[in-house]
């Protein structure tokens, strides 16, 4: 079941009551500005969520989540994403790189703070 909720700030929020991977398939490639993952605390679950949602996040935008300090997850985040920021409250954030026409990563204009 999908619900469209209106937050006080006036931002539309889509809530999907289904698996993370199934929800990610609803979105097209590079269509989301921010994705926050908070499902699963194991290395396998975290990797599956990252692999499902990373293609959905637009270049220059943010993939982030919770449970950064669960067993094995910090190492996974560094290995899979590289320049990931780990923060307080077990939060993590990753700025999806912008690539030029040659596929080379270009510098990010702003840092990601967690």
Backbone as CSV, one residue per row, in Angstrom:
resi,resn,N_x,N_y,N_z,CA_x,CA_y,CA_z,C_x,C_y,C_z
1,UNK,0.853,-1.175,0.000,0.000,0.000,0.000,0.889,1.225,0.000
2,UNK,0.618,2.172,-0.871,1.368,3.426,-0.919,0.510,4.539,-0.345
3,UNK,1.138,5.407,0.425,0.439,6.550,0.977,1.237,7.803,0.676
4,UNK,0.544,8.872,0.360,1.195,10.161,0.182,0.843,11.019,1.374
5,UNK,1.843,11.404,2.116,1.646,12.200,3.327,2.214,13.589,3.119
6,UNK,1.570,14.577,3.685,2.034,15.954,3.622,2.657,16.309,4.962
7,UNK,3.938,16.607,4.965,4.623,16.999,6.188,4.344,18.471,6.484
8,UNK,4.575,18.873,7.705,4.347,20.275,8.079,5.158,21.241,7.240
9,UNK,6.324,20.799,6.784,7.177,21.676,5.981,6.672,21.822,4.552
10,UNK,5.649,21.063,4.194,5.113,21.143,2.835,5.799,20.194,1.871
11,UNK,6.613,19.273,2.388,7.317,18.310,1.553,6.463,17.061,1.418
12,UNK,6.351,16.540,0.223,5.617,15.296,0.019,6.502,14.125,0.418
13,UNK,5.924,13.169,1.108,6.632,11.992,1.567,5.867,10.770,1.098
14,UNK,6.554,9.885,0.390,5.937,8.625,-0.025,6.332,7.550,0.965
15,UNK,5.352,6.833,1.474,5.597,5.750,2.406,5.236,4.451,1.695
16,UNK,6.206,3.546,1.591,5.980,2.257,0.952,6.002,1.168,2.008
17,UNK,4.938,0.400,2.103,4.878,-0.712,3.035,5.181,-1.990,2.268
18,UNK,6.476,-2.190,2.014,6.950,-3.363,1.286,8.448,-3.473,1.515
19,UNK,9.061,-4.484,0.957,10.501,-4.632,1.155,11.240,-3.458,0.522
20,UNK,12.411,-3.193,1.045,13.232,-2.100,0.534,13.557,-2.292,-0.949
21,UNK,13.944,-3.502,-1.313,14.295,-3.775,-2.713,13.094,-3.583,-3.639
22,UNK,11.908,-4.024,-3.202,10.703,-3.836,-4.019,10.375,-2.353,-4.175
23,UNK,10.519,-1.602,-3.091,10.259,-0.156,-3.165,11.250,0.528,-4.098
24,UNK,12.511,0.127,-4.061,13.532,0.742,-4.922,13.212,0.524,-6.394
25,UNK,12.631,-0.625,-6.726,12.307,-0.922,-8.135,11.199,-0.026,-8.686
26,UNK,10.402,0.575,-7.815,9.337,1.476,-8.257,9.933,2.750,-8.859
27,UNK,11.050,3.168,-8.325,11.703,4.411,-8.754,12.551,4.165,-9.992
28,UNK,12.659,5.159,-10.835,13.547,5.067,-11.978,14.963,5.428,-11.567
29,UNK,15.928,5.158,-12.436,17.309,5.515,-12.130,17.459,7.026,-11.948
30,UNK,18.251,7.395,-10.961,18.612,8.797,-10.709,17.384,9.701,-10.591
31,UNK,16.418,9.312,-9.754,15.195,10.104,-9.599,15.018,10.705,-8.211
32,UNK,15.792,10.264,-7.231,15.615,10.749,-5.857,16.773,11.652,-5.443
33,UNK,16.461,12.666,-4.657,17.490,13.576,-4.149,18.104,13.064,-2.848
34,UNK,17.287,12.430,-2.020,17.748,11.884,-0.749,17.042,10.558,-0.506
35,UNK,17.804,9.560,-0.113,17.236,8.286,0.327,17.855,7.976,1.682
36,UNK,16.993,7.723,2.680,17.428,7.356,4.021,17.067,5.901,4.253
37,UNK,18.084,5.062,4.512,17.889,3.638,4.720,17.916,3.319,6.209
38,UNK,16.900,2.645,6.680,16.860,2.212,8.074,16.168,0.863,8.138
39,UNK,16.703,-0.082,7.400,16.119,-1.424,7.363,17.251,-2.437,7.368
40,UNK,17.286,-3.272,8.352,18.310,-4.302,8.431,19.589,-3.784,9.051
41,UNK,20.190,-4.599,9.906,21.412,-4.200,10.585,22.589,-5.099,10.265
42,UNK,22.371,-6.114,9.462,23.476,-7.005,9.122,24.214,-6.469,7.907
43,UNK,25.407,-6.994,7.692,26.197,-6.604,6.524,25.434,-6.958,5.245
44,UNK,24.868,-8.153,5.192,24.144,-8.590,3.982,22.933,-7.701,3.705
45,UNK,22.172,-7.371,4.749,20.991,-6.515,4.560,21.394,-5.103,4.146
46,UNK,22.437,-4.584,4.763,22.906,-3.234,4.425,23.399,-3.194,2.988
47,UNK,24.170,-4.183,2.579,24.667,-4.232,1.207,23.513,-4.336,0.214
48,UNK,22.526,-5.178,0.503,21.364,-5.311,-0.390,20.620,-3.986,-0.520
49,UNK,20.453,-3.263,0.586,19.776,-1.970,0.539,20.574,-0.948,-0.267
50,UNK,21.875,-0.888,-0.039,22.714,0.050,-0.797,22.651,-0.278,-2.281
51,UNK,22.800,-1.543,-2.628,22.769,-1.930,-4.041,21.425,-1.639,-4.691
52,UNK,20.346,-1.758,-3.930,19.009,-1.479,-4.474,18.787,0.013,-4.669
53,UNK,19.236,0.835,-3.729,18.895,2.253,-3.727,19.942,3.179,-4.356
54,UNK,21.195,2.779,-4.404,22.221,3.667,-4.965,21.901,4.119,-6.390
55,UNK,21.422,3.241,-7.262,21.078,3.703,-8.613,19.919,4.697,-8.661
56,UNK,19.120,4.743,-7.615,17.948,5.624,-7.569,18.339,7.068,-7.241
57,UNK,19.446,7.249,-6.544,19.864,8.581,-6.096,20.577,9.316,-7.226
58,UNK,20.143,10.553,-7.460,20.743,11.378,-8.513,22.187,11.744,-8.166
59,UNK,23.046,11.868,-9.178,24.408,12.334,-8.931,24.387,13.683,-8.215
60,UNK,25.268,13.824,-7.240,25.333,15.038,-6.454,24.373,15.056,-5.284
61,UNK,23.580,14.012,-5.141,22.590,13.943,-4.058,23.022,12.911,-3.015
62,UNK,22.164,12.633,-2.048,22.579,11.930,-0.844,21.881,10.583,-0.646
63,UNK,22.693,9.567,-0.372,22.233,8.275,0.130,22.726,8.211,1.567
64,UNK,21.824,7.984,2.504,22.216,7.979,3.911,21.416,6.934,4.654
65,UNK,21.797,6.706,5.910,21.077,5.698,6.656,21.468,5.631,8.109
66,UNK,20.971,4.579,8.740,21.143,4.346,10.166,21.849,3.006,10.354
67,UNK,22.290,2.752,11.544,22.953,1.501,11.923,24.366,1.390,11.363
68,UNK,25.055,2.525,11.278,26.416,2.555,10.745,27.398,1.760,11.585
69,UNK,27.097,1.581,12.857,28.060,0.922,13.736,27.677,-0.506,14.088
70,UNK,26.720,-1.089,13.370,26.397,-2.503,13.565,27.602,-3.338,13.118
71,UNK,27.720,-4.539,13.623,28.886,-5.387,13.360,29.182,-5.522,11.871
72,UNK,30.377,-5.091,11.469,30.834,-5.218,10.088,30.346,-4.138,9.139
73,UNK,29.375,-3.352,9.555,28.782,-2.351,8.657,29.732,-1.187,8.357
74,UNK,30.503,-0.654,9.334,31.419,0.442,8.973,32.399,0.049,7.866
75,UNK,32.912,-1.170,7.962,33.851,-1.640,6.938,33.157,-1.796,5.586
76,UNK,31.938,-2.322,5.616,31.168,-2.458,4.375,30.929,-1.098,3.733
77,UNK,30.515,-0.125,4.529,30.235,1.207,3.988,31.473,1.798,3.329
78,UNK,32.605,1.695,3.991,33.860,2.230,3.429,34.246,1.485,2.156
79,UNK,34.094,0.150,2.171,34.469,-0.650,1.011,33.535,-0.388,-0.172
80,UNK,32.227,-0.356,0.071,31.247,-0.228,-1.027,31.122,1.196,-1.532
81,UNK,31.189,2.181,-0.606,30.929,3.561,-0.991,32.181,4.435,-1.029
82,UNK,33.194,4.066,-0.305,34.409,4.881,-0.294,34.283,6.054,0.652
83,UNK,34.007,7.210,0.106,33.968,8.454,0.889,32.631,8.615,1.601
84,UNK,32.389,7.733,2.557,31.159,7.785,3.341,31.481,8.464,4.663
85,UNK,30.533,9.249,5.166,30.716,9.936,6.448,29.930,9.214,7.516
86,UNK,30.622,8.874,8.605,29.980,8.237,9.746,29.774,9.297,10.808
87,UNK,28.602,9.288,11.424,28.295,10.333,12.382,27.714,9.807,13.664
88,UNK,27.297,10.718,14.507,26.702,10.322,15.792,25.356,9.641,15.581
89,UNK,24.938,8.917,16.592,23.630,8.261,16.501,23.599,7.152,15.485
90,UNK,24.761,6.623,15.122,24.874,5.526,14.166,24.396,5.910,12.759
91,UNK,24.495,7.204,12.431,24.097,7.684,11.102,25.284,7.647,10.142
92,UNK,24.980,7.505,8.862,25.998,7.590,7.818,25.426,8.333,6.617
93,UNK,26.311,8.941,5.832,25.868,9.684,4.649,26.913,9.575,3.552
94,UNK,26.426,9.566,2.325,27.277,9.439,1.140,26.739,10.360,0.054
95,UNK,27.600,11.212,-0.471,27.230,12.069,-1.601,27.551,11.313,-2.883
96,UNK,26.530,11.016,-3.662,26.727,10.293,-4.919,27.514,11.190,-5.868
97,UNK,28.644,10.698,-6.381,29.492,11.554,-7.208,28.830,11.970,-8.517
98,UNK,29.242,13.127,-8.971,28.858,13.624,-10.286,30.003,13.269,-11.218
99,UNK,29.693,12.710,-12.375,30.739,12.327,-13.322,30.664,13.203,-14.564
100,UNK,31.827,13.450,-15.168,31.854,14.219,-16.412,31.563,13.286,-17.588
101,UNK,31.646,13.804,-18.792,31.310,13.028,-19.987,32.216,11.808,-20.153
102,UNK,33.407,11.845,-19.566,34.337,10.715,-19.656,34.137,9.702,-18.536
103,UNK,33.137,9.933,-17.684,32.877,9.029,-16.575,33.766,9.256,-15.373
104,UNK,34.534,10.347,-15.386,35.412,10.656,-14.260,34.631,11.431,-13.210
105,UNK,34.882,11.097,-11.927,34.221,11.809,-10.845,34.718,13.239,-10.784
106,UNK,33.783,14.164,-10.612,34.153,15.567,-10.462,34.054,15.940,-8.991
107,UNK,34.787,16.940,-8.556,34.741,17.322,-7.140,33.340,17.740,-6.725
108,UNK,32.978,17.366,-5.503,31.686,17.755,-4.959,31.757,19.188,-4.489
109,UNK,30.741,19.993,-4.781,30.763,21.399,-4.368,30.633,21.610,-2.870
110,UNK,30.003,20.682,-2.167,29.811,20.845,-0.728,30.031,19.499,-0.050
111,UNK,30.489,19.552,1.186,30.708,18.317,1.931,29.397,17.842,2.537
112,UNK,29.360,16.593,2.884,28.211,16.012,3.543,28.514,15.970,5.023
113,UNK,27.694,16.623,5.821,27.872,16.595,7.273,26.839,15.662,7.868
114,UNK,27.248,14.879,8.813,26.344,13.947,9.486,26.166,14.404,10.911
